[in-house]
Amino acid sequence: MSEAGGGRGCGSSVPQRAPWSLVAATAAFCLVSATSVWTAGAAPMSREERQKLGNQVLEMFDHAYGNYMEHAYPADELMPLTCRGRVRGQEPSRGDVDDALGKFSLTLIDSLDTLVVLNKTKEFEDAVRKVLRDVNLDNDVVVSVFETNIRVLGGLLGGHSLAIMLKEKGEYMQWYNDELLQMAKQLGYKLLPAFNTTSGLPYPRINLKFGIRKPEARTGTETDTCTACAGTLILEFAALSRFTGATIFEEYARKALDFLWEKRQRSSNLVGVTINIHTGDWVRKDSGVGAGIDSYYEYLLKAYVLLGDDSFLERFNTHYDAIMRYISQPPLLLDVHIHKPMLNARTWMDALLAFFPGLQVLKGDIRPAIETHEMLYQVIKKHNFLPEAFTTDFRVHWAQHPLRPEFAESTYFLYKATGDPYYLEVGKTLIENLNKYARVPCGFAAMKDVRTGSHEDRMDSFFLAEMFKYLYLLFADKEDIIFDIEDYIFTTEAHLLPLWLSTTNQSISKKNTTSDYTELDDSNFDWTCPNTQILFPNDPLYAQSIREPLKNVVDKSCPRGIIRVREESFRSGAKPPLRARDFMATNPEHLEILKKMGAASSIDAEDGLRFMQEMIELSSQQQKEQQLPPRAVQIVSHPFFGRVVLTAGPAQFGLDLSKHKETRGFVASSKPYNGCSELTNPEAVMGKIALIQRGQCMFAEKARNIQNAGAIGGIVIDDNEGSSSDTAPLFQMAGDGKDTDDIKIPMLFLFSKEGSIILDAIREYEEVEVLLSDKAKDRDPDMESEEQPSSENDSQDQSAEQITPSSQEVDLVDQESPEESSLNSEPESSSPADTDNAASVSASEQNSNPMENHETTSLDGECTDLDNQLQEQSETEEDSNPNVSWGKKVQPIDSILADWNEDIEAFEMMEKDEL
């Protein structure tokens, strides 16, 4: 949106029942007219620099889009490391992630309206012709209803919206005759069978060719769906109805939204993450604004803007009041239980909540938007990207980053609402990080691990649909865009739908008279465009004053407010509840409190559940204290220059790369290749990093043999051909049960797929230099500029994998040995491949308890480092009571859980009765 905002009505009252075309334009978009209010408070970015950054965004889009069209089209997505297309069924399954792929050239459709926003009208016209010529929507493939709706149906409707706009302008698309709309209608009818449930909530998946529940459909047996999956349909389905006059689409989407509203938890006005599509029972009763719920809230507000239905705004306001009352813990947004909203459900946040500050801007609630956005920006400055999940003390919980655009989206909306050039600098940082860490010869690669800088062979379609759109608009002036973007609303996939749809084909009742609404204080929910002098105080330093206290929030050992103490949970005159971090097994008072938990009242039961949750979290922390972090193997020689980063498994012996300087050297294969005897080519590995194959002897024995030959490091490559961390979590190499202090060199492990990248590079370039470290180092721009690598050949064998720390230690360490230690995989990883008899722990098993170790703010506001506290507590208890060892917390937790089992069941029954 440009600075003009909604035009009429800003700063004055708009009648509640004014014509909707006016209300829609003002109620949601006049916020941006305040752009000039804060500009004077910070050094403005020159027009020349903004144009330079805008042109840089254009070049980046060309790099991504051009490589997709050259190397991947007509496949759904580009695999940027191996320069080929990702075709469903031809690559190893990634689970639910692949449900977005339907063999319908996903990236091309998702990019259609981005081409127009970036003023690439000729390319847009060519792309539309390709879609009409090549795309088939009748494929025998099971796809996600949610993803297909927001990416494909939304992409077709966005493309149609801008095609008719261009046609009206008279220069481009003169041949266009609603062909994209007809494809969208065809797809809409293919999705309708998913709504054949008693509740009206759609099945989560559907077969494009055979629909639901037929034997050949291979779907239709699911019982659960996420709230966002069922509640993020109204914009696309209503737009399809308004464009075509076929009301059935909007009717089905409204029915699903009505059902979700009716099933909200009435006392808290929150919704859960997943719901049974047949019974309406909440399956997961935690609630937040991130994954699983996010766009449900977004579409309630935007449906009000697009469709002019008052009920959507009333519902959004009701939910928003609950969010700010329970979930918002500035600057954090933490999940809570819908039936006990004062109780946090988890101590970590996922990256998808980064959209919420942008939604708050549209709502007009600027202060918390600034706070949360600033907190997220501090996380990004620490890790270069926003991890998929991070804890309340800003440690990495899930290390991937698939180039998500939500933070860029919020940055764009905050800049347009405030005019603060600070957000231009934020956008500049995003551009620099993408080019520095994610750019590869064939596009942009997702980050497999933000800690090591390793890549994943993945470039999702939303990266082109959203990221470049928001970044370009952030730096663009109004005259840089060939149409007035304020005449459109963004869907959750950033597709553009025209606001004039609000007055077109209105055959659906605007008011759901069957729904009842909670009485709220309407003072915060005006139906008018807010006066900008009230919304934005006439203080050019206002935004800066909000951000300033959060500047160091990530670096502080325990930022205040991370775990808030809610006054409502304290009984008058009573002591604060016992927290797990304060518990001492030798304290009689503490033991007495434990006995009472869950026995006296529902409040005691709540304290007991919280105590158990914290106790489990502390146990998880102790296990993680023994973990070794992942390591990085970075190819730094020509033509890679550090662009290829492989995540490697560490060893429990040898040089610790986290405590010593990285090891850099050329690689050489050892002879014998298994390294199980004295090397016959010591001159070849002298002063180099030796490559050895897994198998036939202990890892420690291999390390000693290459060390004796003069190697400065070793890389063990799995001998199971085709093995990869895509399908199996890596593990750390343990010793041989003997003293391994004699091993002084660093040792790392790579699966076959990752190891083959180095071996192939040796065959092609002979001299290959690598860097062994705890984290990837910055690339060498001087070396890279000496000779530009071939964009295709040099990336054919690129790949990058990820591991995460192990929670187990073992004694025997080789292929024939069953005692290897598995490194904890990310939750979405597949189960370990059956490569050997190693005792690998699957991702799902190791992540069954999502709690991460974290530091909290104690009741008196003083910081408490749990690591030090646990160590001191353990030492104290061991000294004072030889029969009690807090260092072995597993047993106390088990016994506590067993002792409280009956109380927990009774408490759950009580909650069920309340519901």
Steps between C-alpha positions, in 0.01 A plus 500: 500500500627846420487808713168626370310265725126476464466859396161622616405480864839475666510703817122531500210273569363269235130416543451142619260419221677692225525338156737209544738602227576805715504318833732226371742750354513708816454260790798281419722712282492857622742394774776545249422869451697568816819433308628854536438526873823338625730557208657807657622302798760290320751545223300436183631266234569685178290430196812387318575235762139382504509467123826311523353256750185465291711416196691250710171330589414484129835336424450249780156410369642456150763268643241284678229507235740464209664193650161345573394547140833376364565202724167398653195602296247338459577333835334648807813633667871552443766305685764773497799296616471232235349729234199286418126495554327334793243259362262323737587132520842535338672633813503348850180589681520789744167416661235769530725758337449327166122536521541845345629339180236397248690482171342831398811721465444643846779759498389649168138543612607634839721760330249644252394817680852553634610554141252785461585661834865497393398664169594196295188511285650328197622213714154486658332468164741220402442326833122509459532343158716223647247434775215474251702278268677267742327479837274202566273505806369146453797310642472183706675651801394566857551863598436723798171686472648790694820534297323450168251768591743770609771429242328371187143629521628823649772521236253454217261759644783746563622447146148551367454818706810661353441361151168680472661813645771492235245432229303805605815710473512403135863394448537145624277192522265618227443139400401396853145371542477383864691178435670507840163551666363195322796296628435633850136399474600152385735469796235633736259224399776244549544619859129502591472124579736560792213681676281191503499470880223540755677800651577679176869498584700374202714190493866603516587323172335417172588315182483741208375227267291272721389726784430352844440154643511304176742206511716658234498837680735375775357758740184581690575302815641795694311619806693812600595827337667815622301813574687700239445223244124528539486872569719635218265458207257789508701754298577273205164320501299820539704671229433204271129532569502876447699469176286219353161542664511139629406550865579146612866572568438788738221304670727206577781721632258695719355180644848384604571834666163495677573156642842604631345803665232289667763261634721766659563452869228723642669609822829601335377572143804314368520219246726196504757391245327191359136395495307183413324572171213265584425569867643847545699392806830677552784253453781738597382747759795736494445838340730764354544718193760283325491174307162334478290807585674808354309575179161421657524827689642676196209395281235613747628857485570496128162340423345801671707730279428315176140388549348766724353252748480645851500156663857434390623813676303412813657155506848637441460757776383230741799280422741794501388601847575144619838497324610822663365387836662155509748430218671837471782524753688795352716467309420127481199311371477173691254217454256432782236238579157600371326380816771633736622808313713622789717189460768504231487196272863521389810710544594549138363691201487407132600722211152522349387740771718763333195594289313624808657847531383567144148393591512725806586789270183436301315481830649834603678367811846632426689487830496119550573460129817704539600304812459153353657599169804640679541184706490291181752729335740453789469122455577542130806711574625222725439209261489680159154350444198425715525135613187291450463506877689664785466496875395779731866571568561510123688175455442296188226241545453394136796611291360509146400812310319434171528866392168595655363846409285580805756729664548693176121534479479656847796723423321634193176573686680666790691728264185598315323569829779698660725633226790425732815449286619252762288238323675574172825410674336180623404414143855575388628250756262234365631557148862479612444179696319332212781582259775416746373176648220357283599589144643214293572478126158356418281717719460538875526199729314459827709482813521151641657628820534868588769412754738344251386685188435175311258490211202290401424414138174691511353825370130516584256676272398744774848648485423644156133566573560704815858586591591699191159662485521643851866597470443682170195684632696599810745705292274600210343840448145522376616582148714184495187283495288492185169478689356623828571222744264654754214379286588142599525290812775245566406140565713297740714398200525870398274454199303808401120512498320821397295684761220560252398137553323624816215637287494225237259203495391548861265207534625375837341616822743731671396422854515162666196537720552161666827601665506671833775739593668581825426848626815707474606851574462654155723794581798316349309378196389812318332469165676811378837578359707614800631853516870468429589756766344266756625173352848639452596761763656806347839390622759410237684288757194303611588177315862525607396538862304174475787313332781626720433279807504197271830569329692254716217265589658206316849546644390538861535188709140522611293784356227620729148401419591174330288301739250738645356451845128542472341673798174320437660168585598606851254460779467791736758475774639171370856424404589473131473145365801274518702507178708206382814711482469576874419147610735322742435137582646548850264784586208364713283799409545430132411134546186601691398732216542215253263283699231770492524569129187380328332396823349820640354701214512566129758773566725248676448264208606771258812563708572127493472476122725800457753353742507169311538681170795697635653189657491315169657802338785499751554130437519571128756769573723259690500262207587782262793602717672180386434562131756596244394766250513443123809590302556642152708386205534796266661467156705818461706431185413590139227501377307473825659776708307405811157487337457128572457418866445143620378431851711227659471277801760565771714255691521455874877491472770703332525876461184684606430750224278708727794577728782523248560679176359335192710257297561586134674284247487309174340157503652169397370144500678257728628159396357268605183701463345353815793626707503186713871435471822694457467728197699405193489858362610714794662750264159565339323585825789672676378849599159438346153398608462130439187345349422156636214262451279374777515132586711205621651666808441756770488870422772564758727249326453680169583832667822363651616355167453821301647705786810281500530562124512875561141598416373820661139382505269227381163466329326164525263434208218252537545185289126447455450636149224756475469561873410857585383708790187561292386157609707427810620712791875520528678385813811592687798267493596359839826351621597135533446473873866578567688816572486718187699795632777407257281607205575868439353561153136592422277224363167553323243267341312540170235280347557361152310776319694777668831316471447445128497876448861519622603187308343632178674831550834321531439312177413821316738754655770279661593757767213548745541703817253481787446670832402295805331719760213532742324745267539606139721800447428796276584450136814654356375765254850572373558140398153474352543810290818368344309251292122476483391136520274343247143534625410152386796267507641616831177436684402168349629309798426754768302386796480584862358306785421559861542329830422607851653405828499151635348403828680168541859382530628163389808282516521322166493705189493326167278339244501160660453657842156550650604769741528812290350822627235678298500871461159646568332576170258780434138400565406487135780263405420153385573196710852370483583297196577134557867545419643281772439376851585833658278607783357811335236697684229627268405864487149434618624312805758752598267794456205354684569754771532837330626683806840663471733608776459868568575767751208668674431806702464413864219639711714776642623599157853368541656286231547131562728297277352152503824337396689640797206455733460135416870435542513676837177335610630158404824550687317628808260208510768241444696642789204535733321176425679202349167329440371780278673576174338780303742421223272205426174684443338238282397287795344785704301611196377148434397458859331839509307420184396166642396651834296769331340282236166478679500872574574580136215280381266664748615843391448416134151372582429828680615694195283286275202575721576871478516483123 
